[in-house]
Every structure is written in structure tokens, then in C-alpha cells.
């Protein structure tokens, strides 16, 4: 029993010393002096040396906030750099697109012009052939060469038009359409000609890939004898 009492007293002394040291470190805050009657606590509410001092809380919180602020600042910098790169990429794409559009406007008819150059070559060769080989007074030979040259030129021209989707409209007998025909005048409907149809084409119209680019100038048949 004596040994147990001694050990209990020793443990109490150690506890009191530990509490006194904790109280001094907290600058007057935390647990009050254990011998004060005003600070007596019920069982289970005694101050424990395992509880951290109050002033450690704000310090840890401040460090956590600083770390979070540094992390957020780094994220903002990364997002700013990515945003600036995205803006630069968008501007480059816009400039390239604008340059492609301008090139398309300028060189869009490059293939068509290349084919027209061949027509110019045919016409030039025909002219040179007539001027160099034809003797004065030989009009028949000149006319034959002109006819052959013009026939070759017409065939080549039709081939170029078909290649590029350019189609000539020959609307004789078709019903008058203001979207494709330009009315010149009305003419009396003859035998086999229905009123309201195209009786005569003064100038051919043209379509490019199905879209009318030049109206055909036409005369339209009517029942009356009146002309406009």
C-alpha cells in the first residue's frame, strides 16, 4: 500500500509540473492554475498536456492559407499564359483564313484563264497562217483557213465552257421565264408555236453550274398581233 501511495504521489507531482509548464507557455491563456478554487473542474474536464496550445491554430491556418494562395496564384498565371496563347493562335488562324480568301478571289479563275490562253493561241496561229501563207488575191484559200481556224476555236471554246460548268441556254420553244429570259418584244404565235413560249432568241443566255449569269434576250409568242 505504501508503494502504491508513493507512486500515486509521484504521478500527481509530475502532472502538476507538466500543467505548470503548459500554463507558462500559453502566456496566461488556456488552463488556469490547478490550485485555484475558481478553476476546479469536474472529473474528465481536467486540462491535458496532449491538447495543443491555442496559439498554434492561427499559425497553422495562416500557413495553409498562404500555401493555397500560392497555388491559386500559380494557377492564375498558367491560365493567363494559356489564354494569351489561345488569342495568338486565333489571330494567326484569322490571318491565314483571310489570306486564303483573298487568294481565292484573285486566283479562283486561274484554271479558266489557263484554258482561255489556249484559245488565244489558236486564234493567233490562225491569224499568222493567213497573213504569211496566203498570196494576194487568193481570197478562197484565206476564207478556208479562217473557217478552219474559227471552227477549231469554237470547238475548243465549247470544251472549255463544259469543263468549267458554263452552259449556253437555247430556250427556243421553252416557256417564258423572267428568271432566265429577258423579254425584247412579243411576236404573233405562228404555226407550231404556243403562246407564252420563246419564239426567237436574239442573244444566248448562260448558266454557271446551274445559276443564270446572263439572261437570254428573247421574243415571246402571243396570240394577238400586238407588238411591244
C-alpha positions in Angstrom: 0.0 0.0 0.0 2.9 2.3 0.8 4.5 1.7 -2.5 1.2 2.4 -4.3 0.7 5.7 -2.4 4.3 6.7 -3.3 3.8 6.0 -6.9 0.5 7.9 -6.9 2.1 10.9 -5.3 4.9 10.9 -7.8 2.5 10.7 -10.7 0.5 13.7 -9.2 3.7 15.7 -8.9 4.6 15.0 -12.5 1.2 16.0 -13.7 1.3 19.2 -11.7 4.7 20.2 -13.0 3.6 19.5 -16.6 0.5 21.6 -16.1 2.5 24.5 -14.7 4.9 24.3 -17.7 1.9 24.3 -20.1 0.3 27.3 -18.4 3.5 29.3 -18.6 3.9 28.6 -22.3 0.4 29.8 -23.1 1.0 33.3 -21.8 -1.7 33.2 -19.3 -4.2 31.7 -21.7 -5.6 28.2 -21.6 -5.8 26.3 -18.3 -5.7 28.3 -15.1 -3.6 27.4 -12.0 -4.6 24.0 -10.8 -4.7 25.1 -7.2 -7.2 28.0 -7.8 -10.7 27.2 -6.4 -12.3 29.2 -9.2 -10.9 26.8 -11.8 -11.9 23.5 -10.3 -13.3 21.2 -12.9 -15.4 18.1 -12.8 -14.0 14.7 -13.5 -13.0 14.3 -17.1 -12.6 18.1 -17.8 -9.0 18.5 -16.4 -6.5 20.1 -18.8 -4.4 17.6 -20.6 -0.9 18.1 -21.9 -2.0 16.4 -25.1 -4.2 19.3 -26.2 -2.3 21.8 -28.4 -1.9 25.4 -27.3 -4.5 27.8 -28.7 -1.9 30.0 -30.5 -0.8 27.1 -32.7 -4.2 27.2 -34.5 -3.9 30.5 -36.3 -0.3 29.8 -37.2 -1.2 26.5 -39.0 -4.2 28.2 -40.6 -2.1 31.1 -41.9 0.4 28.7 -43.4 -2.4 26.7 -45.1 -3.9 29.9 -46.5 -0.5 31.1 -47.8 0.1 27.7 -49.5 -3.4 27.9 -51.0 -2.8 31.5 -52.2 0.5 30.5 -53.8 -1.2 27.6 -55.5 -4.1 29.7 -56.8 -1.7 32.4 -58.0 0.3 29.8 -60.0 -3.0 28.5 -61.5 -3.9 32.1 -62.5 -0.6 32.6 -64.1 -0.9 29.3 -66.0 -4.4 30.2 -67.2 -3.2 33.6 -68.3 -0.4 32.1 -70.4 -2.8 29.6 -71.9 -5.4 32.4 -72.7 -2.7 34.5 -74.3 -1.6 31.6 -76.4 -5.2 30.9 -77.5 -5.6 34.5 -78.5 -2.4 34.4 -80.6 -3.5 31.1 -82.2 -6.9 32.6 -83.0 -5.3 35.7 -84.6 -3.0 33.5 -86.7 -5.9 31.4 -87.9 -7.9 34.5 -88.8 -5.0 36.0 -90.8 -4.4 32.7 -92.6 -8.1 32.4 -93.4 -8.2 36.0 -94.7 -5.2 35.4 -96.9 -6.8 32.2 -98.3 -10.0 34.1 -99.1 -8.0 36.8 -100.8 -6.0 34.3 -102.8 -9.3 32.5 -103.8 -10.7 35.8 -105.1 -7.6 36.5 -107.1 -6.7 33.1 -108.4 -10.2 31.5 -108.4 -10.4 31.8 -112.2 -6.8 30.6 -112.7 -7.8 27.4 -114.3 -10.4 29.1 -116.6 -7.8 31.7 -117.7 -5.3 29.0 -118.4 -7.8 27.4 -120.8 -8.6 30.7 -122.4 -4.9 31.1 -123.1 -5.1 28.1 -125.4 -7.9 29.8 -127.3 -5.8 32.8 -127.7 -3.0 30.6 -129.1 -5.4 29.1 -131.7 -6.6 32.5 -132.8 -3.0 33.8 -133.0 -1.8 30.9 -135.1 -4.8 31.2 -137.4 -4.1 34.9 -138.0 -0.4 34.2 -138.6 -1.2 31.4 -141.0 -3.5 33.6 -143.1 -1.1 36.5 -143.2 2.1 34.5 -144.1 1.0 31.7 -146.4 -1.8 33.4 -148.4 -0.8 35.1 -151.6 -2.5 38.3 -152.6 -5.7 37.8 -154.5 -6.3 34.2 -153.2 -9.4 35.0 -151.2 -10.8 31.5 -151.3 -7.7 30.0 -149.5 -7.9 32.8 -147.0 -11.5 32.1 -146.2 -10.9 28.4 -145.9 -8.2 29.0 -143.4 -10.3 31.4 -141.5 -13.2 28.9 -141.4 -10.9 26.1 -140.2 -9.4 28.3 -137.5 -12.8 29.6 -136.3 -14.2 26.0 -136.3 -11.3 24.9 -134.2 -11.7 27.9 -131.9 -15.4 27.2 -131.4 -14.8 23.6 -130.6 -12.2 24.5 -128.1 -14.3 27.2 -126.6 -17.2 24.8 -126.1 -14.9 22.3 -124.4 -13.6 25.0 -122.0 -17.1 26.0 -121.1 -18.3 22.5 -120.4 -15.2 21.8 -118.3 -15.9 24.8 -116.1 -19.7 24.3 -115.8 -20.6 27.1 -118.2 -23.7 26.2 -120.2 -25.3 28.1 -123.1 -29.1 28.4 -122.9 -31.1 27.8 -126.2 -34.6 28.4 -125.0 -36.5 28.3 -128.3 -39.8 26.7 -127.6 -39.5 26.9 -123.9 -42.0 28.7 -121.7 -41.0 32.3 -120.9 -39.2 32.5 -117.6 -38.3 36.0 -116.3 -35.5 34.5 -114.2 -33.8 33.2 -117.4 -35.1 35.3 -120.2 -35.1 39.0 -121.0 -38.2 39.9 -123.0 -37.4 42.0 -126.0 -40.8 42.0 -127.7 -43.9 40.0 -128.4 -44.5 38.4 -131.7 -47.6 36.7 -133.2 -47.7 33.0 -132.5 -47.0 31.1 -135.7 -47.7 27.5 -136.7 -46.4 25.1 -134.1 -45.6 27.9 -131.7 -47.5 28.0 -128.4 -48.4 31.4 -127.0 -46.2 32.3 -124.0 -43.2 30.4 -125.3 -39.9 31.7 -126.7 -40.2 32.2 -130.5 -36.8 33.7 -131.2 -33.5 34.2 -129.4 -31.7 37.4 -130.0 -28.8 36.7 -127.7 -28.0 33.5 -126.0 -28.0 33.2 -122.2 -25.5 31.4 -120.0 -25.6 29.4 -116.8 -22.7 28.7 -114.5 -23.2 25.4 -112.5 -27.0 25.9 -112.9 -27.1 29.6 -111.9 -28.0 32.1 -114.6 -25.3 34.6 -115.1 -26.7 36.2 -118.3 -30.3 36.3 -119.3 -31.2 35.2 -122.8 -32.7 38.0 -124.8 -35.8 36.6 -126.4 -39.0 37.3 -128.3 -42.1 35.7 -126.9 -45.1 34.5 -128.9 -48.6 35.8 -128.1 -52.0 35.3 -129.6 -52.6 38.9 -130.5 -50.9 40.7 -133.3 -49.8 43.5 -131.0 -46.1 44.1 -130.6 -44.4 45.8 -127.6 
